[in-house]
């Protein structure tokens, strides 16, 4: 797609999103959109589709939701290594397996969970944290 067409599409998208009363967060250059009333400091959900065809791609998973999945998994398991934690989050989110993109996004979400106090890390293991 050439520059002028791409610029028009981006302006249109910005206008459309601006009219929808959404708020956004950005993580590593990717914008995620939330309902305006969402209190992300208290947000504890992680949306999982029962239908495999509706499952989001790795790039569409907000790190805040992954952090909540980390919190849920560690509540059940107590303490896990990073690799085991990734495997359990993959199951929690309903994916059959992990690829490089999903693995990267989940590990970023684990770090967000640590930053939010939803998990802690010590000696290569992650443990349940209380926000």
C-alpha positions in Angstrom: 0.0 0.0 0.0 1.5 3.3 -1.0 2.1 6.3 1.4 -0.9 8.6 0.6 -3.5 5.7 0.8 -1.9 4.4 4.0 -2.0 7.9 5.5 -5.7 8.3 4.6 -6.5 4.9 6.2 -4.6 5.8 9.4 -6.4 9.2 9.7 -9.7 7.5 9.2 -8.9 4.8 11.8 -7.7 7.5 14.3 -11.0 9.4 13.7 -13.1 6.3 14.1 -11.3 5.2 17.3 -11.5 8.7 18.7 -15.3 8.7 18.3 -15.8 5.4 20.1 -15.0 6.6 23.7 -12.2 4.2 24.2 -9.0 4.5 26.2 -5.8 2.9 25.1 -2.6 1.5 26.5 0.6 1.0 24.5 3.1 -1.8 25.0 6.2 -2.0 22.9 4.6 0.1 20.2 1.3 -1.8 20.0 -1.9 0.0 21.1 -4.6 -1.9 23.0 -8.1 -0.4 23.3 -10.3 -0.6 26.4 -13.8 0.6 27.3 -13.5 4.1 28.8 -14.9 2.9 32.1 -12.3 0.1 32.5 -10.2 0.7 35.6 -7.0 -1.0 34.5 -5.5 -0.7 38.1 -8.3 -3.0 39.2 -8.8 -5.0 36.0 -8.6 -8.7 36.7 -10.1 -10.4 33.6 -8.6 -12.4 30.9 -10.9 -13.0 28.0 -10.7 -16.6 26.6 -12.9 -17.7 23.7 -14.5 -21.2 23.9 -14.4 -21.2 20.1 -11.0 -21.8 18.6 -11.8 -19.8 15.5 -12.4 -16.7 17.7 -9.1 -17.0 19.6 -7.0 -13.9 19.3 -3.6 -13.9 17.7 -0.6 -13.4 20.0 -0.2 -9.8 19.0 -3.8 -9.0 20.1 -3.3 -10.2 23.7 -2.9 -7.2 25.9 -0.1 -7.6 28.5 -2.6 -6.6 31.2 -4.7 -9.7 30.4 -1.7 -11.9 30.3 -0.7 -10.6 33.7 -4.1 -11.6 35.0 -3.7 -15.1 33.5 -0.2 -15.3 35.2 -1.9 -14.4 38.5 -4.6 -17.0 38.1 -2.1 -19.7 37.1 0.2 -18.9 40.1 -2.8 -18.9 42.4 -3.4 -22.5 41.5 0.3 -23.7 41.2 2.0 -21.5 43.7 5.4 -21.3 42.1 6.7 -22.2 38.6 9.8 -21.7 36.5 9.3 -19.4 33.5 9.1 -22.2 31.0 6.5 -24.1 33.1 4.6 -20.8 33.7 4.4 -20.2 29.9 3.1 -23.7 29.3 0.4 -23.2 31.9 -0.6 -19.8 30.6 -0.9 -21.3 27.1 -3.4 -23.9 28.5 -5.2 -21.2 30.5 -5.7 -19.1 27.4 -7.0 -22.1 25.5 -4.2 -22.5 22.9 -3.1 -26.0 21.8 0.5 -25.1 21.6 2.9 -22.1 21.7 4.9 -20.6 18.9 7.6 -18.0 19.0 5.2 -15.0 18.8 3.0 -16.4 21.6 6.0 -17.3 23.7 7.4 -13.7 23.4 4.0 -12.1 24.3 3.5 -14.4 27.3 7.0 -13.7 28.7 6.3 -9.9 28.3 3.0 -10.4 30.2 4.9 -12.3 32.9 7.1 -9.2 33.4 4.1 -7.0 33.5 2.6 -9.2 36.2 5.8 -8.8 38.2 5.7 -5.0 37.7 2.0 -4.9 38.8 2.7 -7.1 41.9 0.6 -9.9 40.6 3.7 -12.2 40.6 7.1 -12.2 42.1 10.4 -13.7 40.8 13.1 -15.2 42.9 15.9 -17.6 41.9 14.3 -18.2 38.4 10.9 -19.1 39.9 7.7 -17.1 39.7 5.3 -17.0 42.7 1.8 -15.7 43.3 1.7 -12.1 44.2 -0.9 -9.9 45.8 -1.6 -6.6 44.2 
